[in-house]
Each structure stands twice: as C-alpha cells, then as structure tokens.
Amino acid sequence: MTGVFVKPFTDPRRAAAAAAHHTWLVGLDSGVAMPHLIEIRPDALVFDHVDGAHPGAGDLGRVADALGRLHGAAHTRYLHTATLHTPFPAGRGLVITDFHSPRRTVLETLPAPLRSALGPDAAVAIYKDANLRNFLLTDTTVSIVDFDDLTLAPFGYDLAKLVVSTAMTHGRPDPDEIDHALRTYNTHTAAGGTCSVPQFHAYAELHHQLTAPYLHRNGYRHPWPAVRPWAAR
C-alpha cells in the first residue's frame, strides 16, 4: 500500500457526509479492511492508496463474507434499536437515512407480503452501495473503497446490489455461486437477521429498476433480464 488516492467532490456537504460514513464504518470494528482517511477537504477526501482489483463473478462469496461481517457488526453495535422507517442518529452528528424515504416509488412495486415484511419489526442492517467497483481485492483481503452512500436497509439488500452490478458487468453468474454467497452472508448476520431467497430475489429486482438507467454506462454492459442468474435454473 503506497501513495494516496484523492476522491473529489463538487459539494462540500457530500464530502463531509462521506467522511462521516467512513468514520462510522471503521468504528464498527467489523474486521473488514478500509483505507485510512488522511485528510478531509471541502472538495476532496484523501485516503491511503489501496492495491487490488475489482471483484469478478467468481469473487461473490469473498465479498459476501465481508458484507456479512460489516452488516452483522452494524446491527449488533447500533442498529438493533433502529427501524427501517426512521432515520437513525448514529452519533457524532451522523444521522443515517431511513430505508423507505429515498425508495418509496420503487418499493411500491414489491409484492404486498414483502412490503409488509419491511415494516417496523424488520431487522435493520445498512446499504452502503455494494457496487462491485466499490471493493478492491487482493489474495488475502477485501477492502471497501467508497463511502458516498449510507442508508438503513434490510439484511441482504446490499448483497443484492453486489449481484446485480456483477451480473450487469460480467454476465450471468453461476447460480450456485449466488447460493453460496447468500449462505455465507447469512452465516455472519444470523444473530441479528437473515435474508431469505424470495427476499433476495425481490431486492435484486428493485436494484434492477434503480440500475437500469445506467446500462451501457459505468461498465454495465448486460441488461439484467438477460443475465438474471436464477433464470438459468
């Protein structure tokens, strides 16, 4: 690990929010690697440079392991008292946005039983945008390298983003690899909450709706309906 990485921002509020997200996530002590934040500027954050490559379709299990540990730690330390409908005061001035407000329109497309499962009694984890480009892998580590977004979310929702972004980038993943990733994730989160297969599929369809406008941009080469992994069964 040598040098620095400078992440630019056009809005100082976005830079400050990303810095607060980074601090909170590091403070979870989840064991997931994150770059050291060296300097906070109004127009940029300066991090230690992290070596590694973005995940491929065969790396879903490794990243799912990291996400499961991160989400399990977030729930155990703080979010066991949170609800999906209500912004959560996370300390040091950080308030984590609720799940429903920024997604209200797309959530209306969920089947009624799944909408009801996202009510006040649902176990709460986080969404930090698990786009595969927000991770760097070496032979021994999985590092999170983007901190722009952070909201409350049900368990499994962020993992579904990883699967959709991977499929739209690299093509249809092996369905067995998806099953392994979800089992690995649930192993780490079981003390707080888990994600069922129907929930996971529904969350992936939500991410498809939110990600479809970026098809043929940002590395997204494949339309989700053509690469949906469980369609291959």
C-alpha positions in Angstrom: 0.0 0.0 0.0 1.8 3.1 -1.2 0.8 6.7 -2.1 -2.6 8.3 -1.8 -6.0 8.3 -3.5 -7.9 11.6 -3.8 -11.7 11.4 -4.1 -13.1 14.7 -5.5 -16.5 16.2 -4.6 -18.3 19.1 -6.1 -20.4 19.6 -3.0 -18.7 20.1 0.4 -21.7 18.5 2.1 -21.2 15.3 0.2 -17.5 15.3 1.2 -18.4 15.8 4.8 -21.0 13.1 4.7 -18.7 10.6 3.1 -16.1 11.3 5.7 -18.7 10.7 8.5 -19.7 7.4 6.9 -16.1 6.3 6.7 -15.6 7.1 10.4 -18.7 5.3 11.5 -18.0 2.2 9.4 -14.4 2.0 10.7 -15.7 2.3 14.2 -17.7 -0.8 13.8 -14.5 -2.9 14.2 -16.0 -5.5 11.8 -12.6 -6.7 10.6 -13.4 -5.5 7.1 -10.5 -3.6 5.5 -10.9 0.1 4.7 -8.4 2.7 3.7 -7.1 5.2 6.2 -8.6 8.7 5.8 -5.7 11.1 5.7 -7.3 14.4 5.1 -10.8 16.0 4.8 -11.0 18.9 2.3 -14.1 20.8 1.2 -13.7 19.5 -2.3 -12.0 16.1 -1.7 -11.1 13.3 0.7 -7.6 12.0 0.7 -7.1 8.3 1.5 -4.2 5.9 1.7 -3.9 4.2 -1.7 -5.2 0.6 -1.7 -3.8 -2.0 -4.1 -6.1 -4.6 -5.6 -8.6 -5.4 -8.3 -12.4 -5.1 -8.5 -14.3 -8.4 -7.9 -15.2 -10.7 -10.7 -18.1 -13.1 -11.0 -16.2 -15.7 -9.1 -15.5 -13.5 -6.1 -19.1 -13.1 -4.8 -18.5 -15.4 -1.9 -15.5 -13.4 -0.6 -17.3 -10.1 -0.9 -20.5 -11.6 0.7 -18.3 -12.7 3.6 -17.1 -9.1 4.1 -20.6 -7.6 3.8 -22.0 -10.1 6.2 -19.4 -9.2 8.8 -19.9 -5.5 8.3 -23.7 -5.7 8.5 -23.7 -8.0 11.4 -21.4 -5.7 13.3 -23.6 -2.6 12.4 -26.7 -4.3 13.7 -25.1 -5.7 16.9 -23.4 -2.5 17.9 -26.1 0.1 16.9 -28.9 -0.9 14.6 -30.7 -3.4 16.8 -32.7 -0.4 18.1 -33.3 1.0 14.6 -36.4 0.7 12.3 -36.3 0.9 8.5 -38.9 3.8 8.5 -37.0 6.2 10.8 -33.6 8.0 10.3 -31.1 6.7 12.8 -28.9 9.0 14.9 -25.6 7.2 14.8 -23.6 9.7 16.9 -21.1 12.5 16.2 -23.7 14.3 14.2 -24.3 11.5 11.7 -27.9 10.6 11.0 -28.3 7.5 8.8 -31.2 8.0 6.3 -34.1 5.6 6.6 -34.7 2.9 4.0 -38.1 4.0 2.8 -37.9 7.7 2.0 -35.4 7.6 -0.9 -37.0 4.4 -2.4 -40.7 5.0 -1.9 -41.7 4.8 -5.5 -39.7 1.6 -6.3 -40.8 -0.1 -3.1 -44.4 0.1 -4.3 -43.6 -2.4 -7.0 -42.9 -5.1 -4.4 -45.5 -7.8 -3.7 -47.6 -6.9 -0.7 -46.2 -9.7 1.6 -42.7 -8.4 1.0 -43.7 -4.8 1.6 -45.3 -5.9 4.9 -42.1 -7.7 5.8 -40.3 -4.3 5.6 -42.3 -2.9 8.5 -41.4 -1.6 11.9 -40.4 -5.1 13.2 -37.9 -5.8 10.4 -34.3 -6.4 11.4 -32.1 -3.5 10.2 -28.7 -3.5 8.5 -27.2 -0.9 6.1 -26.9 -0.1 2.5 -23.5 1.4 1.5 -23.8 0.7 -2.2 -22.2 -2.7 -2.8 -21.5 -1.9 -6.4 -18.6 -4.3 -7.3 -16.5 -1.2 -8.2 -16.6 -0.2 -4.5 -14.4 -3.1 -3.5 -10.8 -4.0 -4.1 -9.5 -7.5 -3.7 -6.0 -8.9 -3.1 -5.2 -12.6 -2.5 -5.8 -12.0 1.2 -8.1 -9.0 1.7 -11.4 -7.5 0.7 -11.3 -3.7 1.0 -14.2 -1.2 0.9 -13.1 1.9 -1.0 -16.2 4.1 -1.4 -18.2 5.8 1.3 -20.5 8.2 -0.5 -23.8 6.4 0.3 -25.1 5.1 3.6 -28.7 4.3 4.5 -30.6 1.8 6.6 -31.7 -1.3 4.8 -33.0 -4.8 5.4 -30.4 -7.7 5.6 -29.5 -8.9 2.1 -30.4 -5.7 0.3 -26.8 -4.5 -0.2 -25.7 -8.0 -1.2 -28.4 -8.0 -3.9 -26.8 -4.8 -5.3 -23.5 -6.7 -5.5 -25.1 -9.5 -7.5 -26.9 -7.2 -9.9 -23.9 -5.0 -10.5 -21.7 -8.0 -11.1 -24.1 -9.7 -13.5 -24.7 -6.4 -15.5 -20.9 -6.0 -15.7 -19.6 -9.5 -16.3 -22.7 -11.5 -17.5 -24.7 -14.2 -15.8 -23.1 -15.5 -12.6 -23.2 -19.2 -11.7 -26.5 -19.7 -9.7 -24.5 -22.0 -7.3 -22.1 -19.1 -6.7 -25.1 -16.9 -5.8 -26.5 -19.5 -3.4 -23.0 -19.8 -1.7 -22.8 -16.0 -1.4 -26.2 -15.7 0.3 -25.4 -18.6 2.7 -22.1 -17.1 3.6 -23.7 -13.7 4.2 -26.4 -15.2 6.4 -23.8 -17.1 8.5 -22.4 -13.8 9.6 -25.7 -12.0 10.2 -27.7 -14.7 11.8 -27.5 -13.2 15.3 -29.3 -10.1 14.0 -31.2 -11.2 10.9 -31.0 -13.1 7.7 -32.3 -12.8 4.1 -34.5 -15.5 2.6 -34.2 -16.5 -1.1 -37.5 -14.8 -2.0 -36.5 -11.6 -0.3 -33.1 -11.7 -2.0 -34.7 -12.1 -5.4 -37.1 -9.3 -4.8 -34.3 -6.9 -3.6 -32.4 -7.8 -6.8 -35.4 -6.7 -8.9 -35.5 -3.4 -7.0 -31.8 -2.8 -7.8 -32.5 -3.7 -11.4 -35.1 -0.9 -11.6 -32.6 1.6 -10.0 -29.6 0.5 -12.1 -31.3 0.0 -15.5 -30.8 3.7 -16.4 -27.0 3.2 -16.3 -27.0 0.3 -18.8 -24.1 0.9 -21.3 -22.5 3.4 -18.9 -20.2 2.9 -15.9 -19.2 -0.6 -17.1 -22.8 -2.0 -17.2 -22.8 -4.0 -20.4 -25.6 -6.5 -19.9 -29.3 -5.9 -19.2 -30.4 -7.6 -16.0 -33.3 -9.6 -17.6 -30.7 -11.3 -19.9 -28.3 -12.2 -17.1 -30.6 -12.9 -14.1 -28.8 -15.9 -12.5 -31.9 -17.8 -11.2 -33.5 -17.7 -14.7 -30.9 -20.3 -15.7 -32.2 -22.9 -13.4 
